[in-house]
Amino acid sequence: MADRDQILQMIDDIYTARAAGDRDTLAKCWASDASLRIAGRMDLASGGRVPHGKGNANENVSALIDLFQFHDLKRLHAVVEGDTAAVHWHLRVSSGGGEPVDTEIYDLWKVGPDGKICSLVQFVDTALMKHLLDGEAQKLEMTIPA
């Protein structure tokens, strides 16, 4: 089993590849039966445009890369216990070429015995996600502590 530093480095590398849109690198990180689920009522928040529910991680990440571009990602806090990591992030995100906005996300990762990601549950601001997809994010005033 990977240790704390190895797990966090793998997660950091995954987000670096995610921000770069590097689907090939991301595909190598997931176990064959890995799942990615965005918590919350994504069907209401995104009008069905965002994959939700427990689905194929590689397919869901690919769809998310097409919808949301990550900028200036910073890990704020992380707790690793055994094969599970809880990570809190600050990032700038945009959609459809719109202006980036600040937000925070929280991830729960599970790493398999082979060192690949088995599951990711991501907690996001679903209202912001809807505004980004609708091209209305620039109307929001957000204050995210550093």
C-alpha positions in Angstrom: 0.0 0.0 0.0 1.2 3.5 -0.8 2.0 5.8 2.1 0.6 9.3 2.8 3.2 11.2 0.7 2.9 8.8 -2.2 -0.9 9.1 -2.2 -0.8 12.9 -2.0 1.8 13.1 -4.8 -0.4 10.8 -7.0 -3.4 13.1 -6.4 -1.4 16.2 -7.1 -0.2 14.6 -10.3 -3.7 13.7 -11.3 -4.8 17.3 -10.8 -1.8 18.5 -12.8 -2.9 16.2 -15.7 -6.5 17.3 -15.2 -5.7 21.0 -15.5 -3.6 20.2 -18.6 -6.4 18.2 -20.2 -4.1 15.2 -20.4 -6.6 12.3 -20.8 -3.9 9.7 -21.5 -2.1 10.3 -18.2 -5.4 10.3 -16.3 -6.5 7.0 -17.9 -3.5 5.3 -16.4 -4.4 6.5 -12.9 -7.7 4.7 -12.6 -8.4 1.1 -11.7 -10.4 -0.7 -14.4 -13.6 -0.5 -12.4 -13.0 2.9 -10.8 -15.9 5.3 -10.2 -16.1 9.0 -10.0 -19.2 10.6 -8.5 -20.0 14.2 -8.0 -22.1 14.6 -4.8 -25.3 16.6 -4.9 -28.2 16.9 -7.3 -26.2 17.4 -10.5 -29.2 16.6 -12.7 -30.8 19.8 -11.3 -27.7 21.9 -11.1 -26.4 21.2 -14.6 -29.5 20.3 -16.6 -27.9 16.9 -17.3 -24.8 18.3 -18.8 -22.5 17.0 -16.1 -22.0 13.3 -15.5 -23.4 12.4 -12.1 -24.0 9.3 -10.1 -21.5 6.5 -9.8 -20.1 6.1 -13.2 -16.9 5.1 -15.1 -14.2 7.4 -13.7 -12.3 7.8 -17.0 -15.4 8.6 -19.0 -16.6 11.0 -16.4 -13.3 12.9 -16.1 -13.1 13.2 -19.9 -16.5 14.7 -20.0 -15.6 17.1 -17.1 -12.5 18.2 -18.9 -14.6 19.2 -21.9 -16.9 21.2 -19.6 -14.6 22.9 -17.1 -11.1 24.2 -17.3 -9.0 24.3 -14.1 -6.7 27.2 -13.4 -4.4 28.0 -10.4 -5.2 24.8 -8.4 -3.9 24.8 -4.8 -4.2 22.0 -2.2 -5.4 23.6 1.1 -5.7 20.6 3.5 -5.4 16.8 3.3 -5.9 13.9 5.6 -4.8 10.4 4.6 -5.8 7.4 6.6 -4.7 4.0 5.1 -5.9 3.9 1.5 -8.3 6.9 1.8 -7.6 10.6 1.3 -9.7 13.6 2.0 -8.4 16.7 0.2 -9.7 20.3 0.2 -8.8 22.5 -2.8 -9.0 26.1 -3.9 -9.1 26.6 -7.6 -10.0 29.0 -10.4 -12.3 27.3 -12.9 -14.0 28.4 -16.1 -16.3 26.9 -18.6 -16.8 27.5 -22.3 -14.1 30.2 -22.6 -15.7 32.3 -19.8 -13.7 34.2 -17.2 -12.3 32.0 -14.4 -13.8 32.3 -10.9 -12.6 31.1 -7.5 -14.2 28.2 -5.8 -13.4 25.3 -3.4 -13.9 21.6 -3.8 -13.5 18.7 -1.5 -12.5 15.2 -2.6 -12.7 11.7 -1.0 -10.2 9.4 -2.7 -9.8 5.6 -2.4 -6.6 3.9 -3.6 -6.5 0.2 -4.4 -3.8 -2.3 -3.5 -2.3 -1.8 -7.0 -1.8 1.9 -6.3 -4.5 3.0 -8.7 -7.5 5.1 -7.8 -10.6 3.0 -7.1 -13.1 5.8 -6.4 -13.4 9.5 -6.2 -16.4 11.4 -4.6 -16.2 15.1 -5.3 -18.1 17.8 -3.4 -18.5 21.0 -5.5 -20.6 24.2 -5.4 -23.4 23.0 -7.7 -24.9 26.5 -8.0 -21.6 27.9 -9.3 -21.3 24.9 -11.7 -24.7 25.8 -13.1 -23.8 29.5 -13.4 -20.5 28.5 -15.2 -22.3 26.3 -17.6 -25.0 28.9 -18.3 -22.3 31.6 -18.9 -23.4 33.6 -15.9 -20.4 33.2 -13.5 -19.2 36.7 -14.1 -22.3 38.0 -12.3 -21.3 36.2 -9.1 -19.3 37.9 -6.4 -17.4 35.3 -4.4 -14.9 35.7 -1.6 -12.8 32.6 -0.9 -10.3 32.8 2.0 -6.7 32.1 1.0 
